[in-house]
Amino acid sequence: MPKPLEALTYEIEWQKSPVPLPGRLGSALLLVDEPTAGTGSTLATALGAALEARNVSTTTEAAAAARAGQSVDDWLRNTAPDDPRAVVLLLTRPAETHDLQALYTATQIARRLASRPGGVQPPRLWLVTERSRCAAPGEPGRPDLACLRGLVRTLAIEEPALRACLVDIDTQPEAVENLLQELLGDSTEDEVVWRAGTRLVARLTSADLSGQQYEAPFVRGSGAYVITGGLTGLGLETARRLAEQGAGRLVLNGRRPPTPEAEAVISRLGAGGTSIAVLQGDIADPGVAERLVQAALSEGHTLRGVAHCAGVLRDHMITDLDTADLDTVLRPKVTGALNLEAALAHHDIDWWVLYSSAAALLGSPGQAAHAVANAWLDAMAQLRRAEGKPATSIAWGPWRDAGAVADDRVLALDSLTVDEGLDALQTLVVHNRTHTGVLHLDPPRLLEAFPGFSGIPFFANSLRPDDLSPEEDWRGPAGIDALGDGAADKVLQRLAKRTAAIMGFSASGLDEAVPLPQFGLDSLMAVRIRNAAQQDFAVDLPPDLMLRGATLRDLGDTVLRALGLRRETADPAASPAPLDASDDTTPDGPPVVTMPSTIQPRDAAERVVAGAWAEVLRQPPTDVRADFVSAGGDQRAAEELVGVIRRRLGCAQLDLTAQAVLEQGTVAAIAELIRPIVNHSGDCVVNVLRPPRAGSSRLPLFTFHPGGGPTSVYQPLTQLLPSDQAVYGMERLDALGAMEEKAAHYITLMKGLQPQGPYRLLGWSFGGFLAYETAQQLTDAGETVDFLGLIDTILPAPRPDLDSSQVLLERFGRFLEYIEKTYGHHVQLPYEDLAATPEDKQIDVVMGLVADAGLDMSPGIMEHQRTSYIDARVGERYRPRPYHGHVVLYRARQHHRLISALDPRYLRTEADLGWASLCPRLEVVSVEGDHLSLIDPPHVATIAHHLEQSFGA
């Protein structure tokens, strides 16, 4: 049933609010991005003095994006986490509208705080601007800073513990006192404006459409109209409405040519009498906007309207968002709008509509870049209105069958029909509106999806607790004690209901013993489940716990432990039991992960083949024994596969043919042909992955071999680094049995290549331990380590209930369980004989049993299994010391099912993988993929990009 426009439109209203009562603030970090004055006090100086006078320990640092993250890390390390803390970013530097440096800095700080170790209470994040918000008609504001509201709205959903707040102060003398009151008051508000000593707070309210109507019509027969993003979705539907209303000429723009479907629509519109021009080009590129204006005027029409619909998505959680992601999303919105404004400077248009998004109005998990880009458009419309120019920004909710501006799954909004959207567009233009949200806001559905919204003041006028469905009788954390003897069961029922609803299942349809990612869990769902658990139980469920393979039962156990409750009925079949049927985890240990039933790539050679297979056939092999032809491969695909393998190995002369691919057929068999190339052979311990280029000033990068593997695994990464970046690989040293001995020998080899520092070190998995110990010994010797990177190097969780021999026996037992499940052979483990065998010989006993079983496991794979075990034991005996330099941890977003199943100690849910207590200056960079796939394309590009940024020119 269509709704009247009044029921679909919303706006931001500024309401007067009393000054909050002062509370206690222990310490504050002021990050300054303001001009320094030659005489007199800057805002930071005055605020710092005022805070110190209130007994707040205050530190002031520059907020330059390149240094701000390190400043935050240093300050966090030197302040008590249980003390009320605040990070205050003072963003008052004058800047042009297109200068988004303040946004980059704020995003980096938010990412740093959000990437904290699990269980650590972060400081509150304050973003302070000066006269950047339009709180009253005529105020111009500053789009480069006002766009930060999109970041704050998204953080309220993704990272509510940060309690991020955007405060816009006045330029009057009492501004410092106003800001001091805000910081000490520590209220729940997250959008605040101070004007002439009056405190205003933002509220989402129904829009008032009773204002004076515009004098100019929506469409003129003699008029021309330009639509960017006009060849798809909303842009094309906008063109349709303009043509139906009698527009004289339409100029439709897009980066790509129109699809056949779009061409058919355009033909129909032209047949109705409207002149139509299609111009391909990126609106953010120089000259494109001018070409659009010229095309609009080319047949004698007068340019009357512009609809700026262009946009792209690059969705990431704040913990994964980097400057490149922001630039990708901002470019069509911001640069495109600025190019259009310049091209329109001398044209008297009737209207200019900026297509914004509900993501900017409400916030949207995983869409911080989308939210800030569209919040910039909203602020741009307000700036133009203050300058007397036409502009209307519409924050669209999702449209049905027209390309979603906002994802209804993400925002939990019903879609607008095309006619509802187009009617709203026409009405808002003639009502002369500046900024309006148009969306189906269903309070019960929204609160079901985002329960925390009910506690956010911004929504106080539009969402109320009584908007919850009638069957909602959960009274929150405070009501758990009153549940009595049935508390545990009711908590579990509530958790199952909430989790299933968020994932699109009924509670009965979500098997509690199956890892949630197998049901399609993604990072957005994980954040919503975490927020629901926080709202319902006041328990923090880290999203990484879910993304790395936890089951619903695991979540339930975590919640019950935090609440001090126990399951009332034990169900031993609910989770898979280990071989000896004993409890496989400590009370706070990692959850059990089910053993995989297929054989996935087992070494570097098989991963190269499997990765090339996935690239060519557009899907990964189901098993290393799967047949290439049966999976869709043919002669041409085999030739492509050979080319991809050569490219990934950097080996143009590789002796591999398409015919050999078709004859061998499987990943396992093809890998046998390339294994001699992949595995470093010979006595040389240093593998030159890329030699230094004459005349280059770049420092070389030293990489260290992974467990049981060669440094050729870094070849795809090397290919993505600048062409003059020298890369060396440190191969295995079988003769040395301790991490410390290996590192000392590597340093000798490194100094032969680079006699003096600074040094740059990188290691994946076991190689991370080698890099870490090498960095320790270099710094102990007085050398400088410029970069230390660990690629998903996991410190195994302690098992105080078992000694090392028991841990090894359990691991061997699980390995043989895996053999039976995947190869179909039962191998009996002689526990007593194995227990009496020295640890360094046990692997030989186990591999002998495997060989005698007649498995389809080549000598190359057998050797990889043996050397992997030996390196793993070296890693487990290693006791890393604290390291006070900067450490970057590239962390896989997903757990690797087999690794976690064979040894649950490696299923760590903390973002820091156990390193935070050793590395006070730890930076965590989240990378898509699991422990094995993050080092290969396409995921390794994230690591390469970060390395290039870290190394600089």
N, C-alpha and C positions, 0 to 999 in steps of 0.2 A: 504494500500500500504506500504510494508516494506520500511524503511528508511535506507540509508547507515550508517555505524557505526559512521562516522564523525558527523552525525546529531544527534546522541544519546549520545555522550560522552562529559563530562564536567570535569573541574578541578578547583582548587583554585590557582589563580595567585597573587603574591605579587607585587604591583606596588608602585613606589616612589610617595610620596605625600608631598606637602608643609606643613609646620608647621602652624596650625591654629592660627589666631589672638587671643590674650587673651581677655576674656570677664569678667563678674563679677560672682564671687562665694562667697556667704555669709558665709556658714558654711559647715564643712566637718567632717564626722566621719570616722576615720581610724581604721579598725579592723585588728589586726595584727596576722598573723600566720607565723611568721618568727623567726629564732633563735636569741636569745639575745647574744650580743657580750660582752665579758668581758671588752674590751677597745674599744674606738671609737664609732661612731654613727651607729645605725641600720638604715635601709631604712626608717622605720617609724619615727624615731627621726629626721632624716635629712629632710624628706618630711614635717613633721609637722612644723618644724622651717621655712622651705621655704614658706609654706602656710601662717603661721602667719605673716611673713614678707610682704606678699601681702594683709594683712588685712582680711584674712579668719579665722574665728573663728574655731579652730580645737580641736577635742576631740579624744583621742587615747584610745582604749580598746583592750583587748585580744579577739581573734576571735574563741575561743574554742566553738564548736557547742553547748555544753550544756548551754552556757551563752550568746552566740552571739545575739540570738533573744531578750533577755531581754535588752541587751545593746542598741540595735536599738530602742526598744520601749521607753526607758528612754531618749535617745537623741532626738527622734522625738517629744516627749512631751515638750522638753525644747528649741526647735527651731521653728522659724516662718515658717508655710507652704508656705507663699507667697514669702519667701526669697529663692534665688537659693541655693539648697543644694545638697550634694553628699555623698553617702556612698561608701567608698573605701576599698575594701577587699584586703589586701596585703598577697598574698599566695606564699611566698618564702621559706618556711620550706623544708629542704631536706627530701625526702621520697622515699620509695621503689615504684616500678611500681604498685604494688597491693594495696598500701595505698591510699584509696579514701576519707580520712577524709576531705581534702580540698573541694571535691565535695559536701559532706554532708553539710559542713558549708555554702558553697555558695548557695546551694539549700534552706537551712533553711532561710537564709537572704532574698533571692528572694521571698520565700513564705510569709515571714513576711511583706515585702514591698507591695506585691501584694494583701494582705488581708486588705489593708487600708480601712477606711470608704469611701463610695461613695462621689465623688466630691472633694476629697482631692488630691492635686498634690503631687506625691511622689518625693523623692530625686532621682537623677540619680544614678544608680548602676554601679560601676566600679570594675571589677575583674582584679587584677594586678598579673602577674606571671613573672618569670625571666628565660629567655632562655628555655621556655617550648615548643615553637612553632618551627616547621621546616620550616623556611622561605627561605632556600637555600639548594641545594643538599649537603649531608654530615652532616647537623645539626641533632643531635639525637633527640632533644626535650624531653618532659616528658609526656607520656600518661596520668599519673594521674592528670595532670593539663591541657594538651592540650584538653582533653575531655570536658572541660568547654565550648568550642565553640558550642557544641550541645545544652547546656543550653542557651547560648546567642542567638542562631538562633531561638530557640523555644520561648524565651521571646520576641523577636522582633515581633512575631505574636500574642502571647497570651496577653502580657502586654507591648505594645509599649510605654506607658507612663513612664515606668522605664528607657527607653533608655539605656538598659544594654550594656556595652562595655567591651570586653576582650582586655587588653593591655599587651603585652609581652615586657619587657624591657631587655636591655643588662646588663652585669655585669661591664661595664666600669664606671669610676668616674662620667661621665656626665649623668648617668642613672636617677639620682634624678631630674636634670634640664629637661631632656626629659619628664619625667612623669609629672612634674609640668606644662610644656607647654601643655601637653595633657589634663590635668584636667582643666586648666584655659581656654583652647581653646574651650572646650565643643562642638566639631564638631559633625556631624551626623554619623560619622564612628562608626562601632561597632566591628570591628576586626582590631587591629593595632599592628604592630611590630616595635620596634626601634632597629637598629643595627648600631653601631659605629656612632651614631648621625644622622643617616638617618631614616626618617619615612617611613614605608611601610604600605599599606592598602590592605586588601583582596578583591578580585573580583572573581566572578564566570564567567568563560570563557569556550569556546569550547576547548576540549582537543586537544593537538598536538600529533598526532599518527605517526609522521615521525621519531621517535627515532630509535636507533639501535635495531635490533631484537635479541631475546634471542638465545643462541646457543643450548640449550637443547630443545627437542621436547615436545609437549603438552602431548603426550602419548607414552609409551614404552611397547612393548609386554612383556618384562621381568619385568615390573614395577608393584608395588603394590601402591594402592591409598586409603587413609583413608578419609571418609566423615562423619563428625559429623552432626547430624540432617539429616542423609541420608535416613531416612525411610519415609519421607513425602516431599511434595512440591518441593522446589528448590533443596534440597539435592538429592532427588530421580531422578529428571531430570538431575542433574549433573552426577549421576551414569550412567544414560542411555547414555549420550554423551560419557563418557569415555569408556563404553563397546562397543559402536558403533565404536569408533576410535581404538579399539584393545587392551585395557588395559588388562594386564595379571591377576590381582587380585584386587578386590574391598572389602574393609571392611566398612560396613555400620553400623552406630551407631545411636541409639535413646534412649530416656528415656523409651519409651513404646514399646511393641511388634508391629510389622508391622500389619497393617490392612489387611483384605483379598485382597483388591485392590492392596495394596503395595506388598503383597506376589506374586500376579499374575505377576506384573511387574518384580520383582526380578527373578522369575522363567524364564521368557522370556529372560532376560539378561544372565542368566546362561546357557540357551540353546544355546546361540550364541557363547559359548566358553570361556567366562570370568569366572574365579573362584570367587565366592562371599561368604563372611562370614558376618553374621549379629550378632552384639554384642549389647545386651541391657545394658544400664547403663547411668548414668548422668555424662557427661564429666567434670562437676565441682567437682565430688567426687574423692577423692584420689584413685589412682590405675587404674582408667578407661582408661586414656590416654595410660599408659604402656601396658595394655591389648590389646588396638587397634594396637599398634606398633607390639607387639608379634604376633598378628593374621596376620598382613600384611606380616610378614617374615616367617610364619609357613610352607609355601609350597615352600620355596626357592627363592621367588621373592625379589627384592630389592625395598625398600620403596622410591618412587619417588615424590609423591605429596600428599598434604593434602588440603582438602576444609573444612573450619570451618563454617558450616551453622547453627549451633545450636542457638536457641534463643527463648525467650518467650516475650509476651507483658503484660504490666500492665499500661494501659493508664489512666492518671489523669491530670487534669489541675494543674498548679503549685500551686494553692491555696489549693489543696487536696493532693499533693505529699508528702509522708513521706519517712523516711529512709528504711522502710520495702519494699516499692514499688521499690525504687532504687536497693536494694539488690536483689530482685527477678529478675529484668531484667538484672542487671550486672553479676549475677552469671554465667550463661552459656556463656556469651560473654567474660568477663574478666577472671574469674577464669578458665573457660574452655580453653581459649587461653594460659594462663600461664602454665596450666597443660600439654597442648600439647607441648609447647616450651621446657619444661623440658624433656619430653619424647623423643623429637626429637634432643636433644643436640648433640648426637654422630652419627647422620645420615646425609649424604650428599644428600639432596633432591633437585629436580629440581625446584619445586615451592610450595608455600604455599599461598592459596587464602583465605582471610578473607571476609566473606559475610557481608558487611556493608549495610547501608540504606540511601536512599535519605532524610530520616528524619534528619539524621546527617548533610547532605550536605546543605539542604535548610532550615531546621526547619520544625516542624509539630505541630500544636496545639494539646494539650492533650498528647503529646508523648515525654515529656522532658526526661524521663528515657530511652526510646528507643533511643533518639537522642544522649545522652551522652554515652551510652554503645557502640554505633556504632562509635562515634567520638573517643572513646578510641581505638577501633580496627584500625581506620585510622592512629592514631598516633603510634600505635604499629608497623604497617607496616613500617612507616618512621624510627622508631628506629631500627628495624631489618636491613633495608637497610643501615643505617649509620654504622652498625656493620658488614656489608659485608654479610649479610644473605638474602636469598630470601624471599620476602613477597610482596603480591599484595592485596590491599584492594579495593573492588568494592562496591560503594554506589548504590545499586540497587533501581530503581523505582519499582512499582508494576508489577508483572508478571500475565498474563492472564492464568487462569486455572492451576496455580501451587502454590497456597498459597502465598498471598501477603506479601512481605517484608515490604512494606509501603502501607497504605490504600489509594487507588486512590480517594476515597471520601474525605478523610481528606486532602490529598496533592493536589487535583485537577490535577492529572496527568493521562494521558492515560496509559494503561497497555502495557508492552512489550509482544510480542508473545514469546512462549517458544523458538522457533528457533532464534529469535533476541537475546534473553538473552544468549543462549548457544554459538552462534557465537561470541558474544561480549566477553564472558568468554575466549574462546579459543584464540581470537585475542589479548586480553590484556595480557594474560600470555606470549605469544611469543613476544610481543612488550616490555616485561620487564617493564611494568608500575607499579608504586608504589601505587598511589591513583587516582581513576577515578570514576566519577559518570556516570551511564548508565540509561537513562530515556528519556521518551517522554516529552520534555518541550514545552508546548503550551502556548506562552506568553499571547495571549488574554484570554484564559481560566483561566490561573493562576492569571492574574490581575483582572479578573472578580470575582474570588473567594477571592482573597486577595489584595484588591486595595492598601493597604499600602505598598506592595512590591515595587511599582514604586518609592517610596521615600527612599528606603533603599539602601545606596551606594553599598553594597555587590552585588546587582543585576544590577548595572548600565551598565555593559557590555553585559548583556543577556536579560534584560527586559527594554523596553523604553515606555514612555507614548503613543507613536504613535502605539504601539502594540495593543492597545485597539480596539475593534470592531468598524467598521465605523459608526455604529448607535450610538455609545457612544458620545453624545454631551454635557454631564454634565460638567460644568466648575468648580465644587467644591464649597466650602463655599464662596469663593470670588465672585462667579457669582450669588449668590442668590438674592442680591439687584437688579440686572439687570433684574430679571424675571418679575418685575412689578406687576400688579394687580393679575395676576394668580400665584403668587409665592407659596401660600399655596397648591393649587391643584397639582402643578408640584412637589413640595417637597414630597407630599404624594404619587404621582405616582412613583417617583423615589424610595422611601422607599419600596413601595409594590413590585416593580420589583426586587429590590436587595434582599429583604427578601425571596420572593418566589423562586428566582433562587438558593439561598443558600440552601433552604430546599427541592429543587427538584420539585417545582410546577411552573405553569404559574401564572402570576399575577392575572388572573381571577379565578384561582383555589384555591386561599387562602382566605377563608372567614374571613373578618376582625373582626368579632364578636366572633370567636371561639378561646379559649386559645391556644397559639402556641404549648405547649407540647402535645396537642391532635393531632397535625399534625406530631408528632414525633420529635419535637425539642429536641436536646441534648446539652450538654455543649459546644461541638465543634462548632456546628452551632451558638450557642449564641455568642461565641467569634467572629466568622466571621461576624455576623450581627452587633455586636458592632463596629468592625473595619471598616466595610463599612459605618456606620453612622458617625464615626469619620472622615473618608476620604471625604465623600460627604457633610456633614453638620457641621463638627467640633462640634458635639454633642455627649456626652458620654451616651450611653445606657447600664446601668449595666446588665451583663448577668443574674444576679439573678432576675432582673425585669421580664425577659422573662421566666426563668425556674420556677418561682413561679406563672405562670399562666396568664401573660399579653397577650392581643390580639394584632393583627396588628393595630387595631384602637388605643389601648393604647399607642403603640410605636409612632404612628403618632401624638397623642396629646402631648406626651412628647417632641418630636422633635419640633413641632410647638411652644410650650411654650418657649423652649430654644431659638428659633429664633425670638420670639416676633411676631409670625404670628397667625392668627385665621382661622379656617375652613371657606371656602367661602359659603358652603352649609351644613346646619345641617341635619343630618339624624337620627331622634330620634329612628328609629328601628335598628340602627346599633349596639347598645349595649343594653343589658337588663336593663330596668328601675326598680327602687325600687317600693315598693307598692304604695307610695304616688306620684309617678311620678316626684318627685323633684330631683334635681341634687344630686347624692349620694356621691360625693367627693368634697373636697375643690379643688381649682385650682391646687394645688400641691399634692393632696391626692392620695391614692392608686386607681388602676383601679377596676371597678366592676367585680366580678367573678360570672359566671352563677351558679345557684343552681343545685346541683346534682339531678339526677332522680332515683337513687337507694339508698337503705339503706346499708351503710357500717358499720363495727363494731362500736358500740356505747359506750362500756365500756371495762374495762380491761379483763373481762371474755370472751366477744365476740372476742376481739383481740387475745387472746390465742388460741381460737378455730380456728379462721380464719387463723392465722399464721401456725398452725399445718396442717390445710386443704391444704394450699398452698404448704407446704413442702412435703406432701404425694402425692397430685394429680398433683403437678408441675404447678399449676395455682391457683390464689386466687379465692375465691367465688365471684360471680357477685353481690350477695346481701346476707344479713344475712338470707333471707328467701329461698335462693336457696337450692335445694335438693341434698344431698350428693351422692346418688345413680345415679341420673340423670346426675351429673357432672362427673361420671366415678368411683365412689367409690363402693367397694364390701366388703366382709367379711375380706379379707386380708388387704385391705386399711383401714378398720375401726379399725382393731387391731393395725396397724401402727399408726393411728391417736391417739389412746389411749396412746400408748407408747410415742409419741412426746409430747402430753399434759403433761404426767407425768414428762417427762424430763424437759420441760420448767418451770413447777411449782416446780421442785425439790421435788416432792411428790410421792414416789414409791408406797405408799399404797392408792392412790386415788381410791375412789369407783366409777369407771367408766368402763363400759364394751363395747366391740365391738357391742354387741347386742343392748345396749342402744343407741349407735351412730346411728345404722341403723334404729331403731324405731323412734328416735327423728328427725333425718334427716337433720335438718337445723342448721346453726351456732347459731341462736337465741335460739333454743330449747336445743341444747347440752350445751350451755353456762349456761343455768339455772341449770344444774346438777353440774357444777363446781364453780358457783358463790360464794357459802359459803366458799369454800377453798380460792378463789382468794381474796375476800374481807375480810380484817382483822376484826375479831369480838372480842368482849369483851371490858373491860374497860382499858386494858393496852395500853398506847400510844406508847410504844417502841416495834417494831416488829424486832426480831432477825433474820435477813436474813441469816447470817452465824456467829456462835459464834466465839470468839477468840480462837486460838489454844495455848495450853500451851507451853511456851518457845519461842513463836514468838515475834519478836521485831517490827512487823509492826504496824503502827498507824491504829486505826479503821477508817472506812469511814462512815460518817453519811449522810443518804439520807432523803429526805423530800417528803411527799406525793404530787402527782399532784392534780390538781383541781378536786374535787369530787371523787377521786380515792384512792386506797390503795398503800402502798409501795411495795406490791408484784410485781408491774410492774418492779422493779429492779432485780427480780430473774434471768432473762436471763443474765443480765449484771454481777451479782454476780458470776454466774457459769463460766464466762470467765476470772475472776480475779484470781490471784494466790490462791492456796488452803488454805493458812494461812492468807488471807486477811479477817479480821472481818468486817462485814457490818451490820449496824443498820438502821432501818427505823422509821422515826418519823411520826406517823399517825395523823389523823385529830383531832383538838381540837375545837369542835363545841361550847363550852361554851365561848370561847374567840373570840371577833369579830374584833380585829385589828391585823395587821401584827406584830406590835411591841410587843403586848401582847403575841402572839403565840411564837415569837422568844425567849422572856424572859423565858417562861415556858420550851421551848425545851432546853435552856442552862442549866437550873436546872437539867433536866433529863440527859443531856449529861455529866455533871460533876459528876453525880453519877456513870457513866460508865467509864469516863476518867477525873480524877480530874484536870489535867493540860494539856496545849497544848504541842506541836502544834496540831491544829485540821484540819480535812479534811472534807469538806462539798460539797454535790452534790445535785442538785435538777432539776427535769424535769418540764417544763411548770410552773404552779403555784408554784411548789416546788422550782423552782429557786429563786423566790421572797423570800420564807421562808429561803433558804440557804443564800441569800444575806443579809437579815436583821440580821440573826443570826451572820454572819461574822462581820457585823458592830458593833453589841453589844459586841461581844467577843473582838474585837480590841479596842473598847472604854474602855473596862475593863482592858486593858493591856495584854490580851492573844494574842498568836501568831496563826494566821490562815495559815497553810502550803499550803492548796489548797482550792480554791473556784471554783466550776464548775456549770455553768448554761446550761441546755440541752434545747435548742430552747425556751428559755424564752423570750417572745416578749413584749416589752414596747408598748402598743397601741399608734398609731399615734394620735396626738392631733386633736380635732375637734372644733376649736374656734367658729365655726358658730352655734354650738348646745350646750345647757346645758345638764347636765347628764340625766335629766328626758327624754329629747327628744331622746337621744342616746338609752336609755332603751326601749322606745316605738318602735323605729325603729328596734331594735334587736328582740323584741317580734313579731313584724310584719313579719320579715323575717323568724323567727322560724315557724310561722303558715303557711307561704308560703311553707316552706320546708315540713311541715306536709301534706299539700294538694297535693304537687307534688309527694311525695314518698308513702304516705299511702292512698291517694285518698279521703281524708275527708276534707271538707271545714269547718273551724272553724272561726267564726266571732270574731274579737277582739274588746271588748268594750273599745275603746280608752278613753272616758270620765271617765268611772268608774275606769279604770286602773290608769289614771293620778291622780285621787283623792285618790288612795290607797298608803299607805306608801311603800317606796321602798323595805323594807325587807319583805313585804307581797305580792308584785306583782307576784313573781314567784308562790306562792300558787294559786293565781287566774288563772294564765295561765295553770298550771298543772291540775287544776280542770277542765278547759275547755277541755283539752286534754283527761282526764279520762272520761268525760261525752260523748265524741265523739265516744267512743267504739273502740279505736285503738288497734291494735295488739302490745301493748307495756306493758311488764310485770312490776310488782311492782319494781323489781330490777332496770330496766332501768329508770322507772319514778323517783326513788330515786336518781339515778346517775345524771339525768338531773337537779334535784332540788339542790343537793349538789354542782354540777359543777357551777351552776349559783351563789350560795352563795359565793363560793370561788373566782369566777371571780370578783364579786363585792368587795370583800376584796382586791383583787389585784389592781383593778382600783382606789380604794380610797387610796392605798398606795403611798407615795411619797418618793422613794428611794433617799438617800443622796449620794454624791460622795464617792467612795471607792478607796483608793490609793494603795491597794494591787493588786497582780496579779490575774486576773480573766480569766478563760477559758470559752468561749461561744461555745458550740457544736451546730452548726446551720444546720438545715435541708436544703437540696438543693432544695426541691420542696415545694410549699405551699400546705396546706391541703384545698381542695376545699370547704368543708362544713364550716369549721371554718372561712375562708376568706369571704364566701358568707353571713354568718350570721352576721358578723361584719367586714367590710372592713378595720377597723382600724388595724386589725392584719395582713393585707397583706403588710408588710413592705419590701421594696426592698433593703434596705441598708444591707451590709454584717454584720453590728454590731447589727441589730435589734433595734436600738435606744440607745444602751448602751455606745457608744464611749464617749459621753460628760460626763458621770458619771464615767467611768472607764478608766483612762489614760493608764493603763497597761493591756489593753484588748487583749487577744489572741483569734482569731476566728479559729475554726476547723470545716471545712465543712464536713457534713455527708450525705451520700446518703439516700434518703427517704423523707417522709414528716413529719409534726409535730407529727403524731401518730406512724408512722412506724419506725422512727429512733431509738426508744427505744427497738425495738424487733429485733430478728434475721432476716436477716443476718447483717443488718446495724449497730446494737449495737456493733458489733465486733470492729468497728472503734473507738468507745468511749472507750471500754475496753482496746484496744491497747494503746491509748493515756494515759489513766489513769495509766497503768502499767509502761509506760515510765516516766511519771511525778513522780510517787511514788518511782521509783528505787527499789533496792534490799531491 
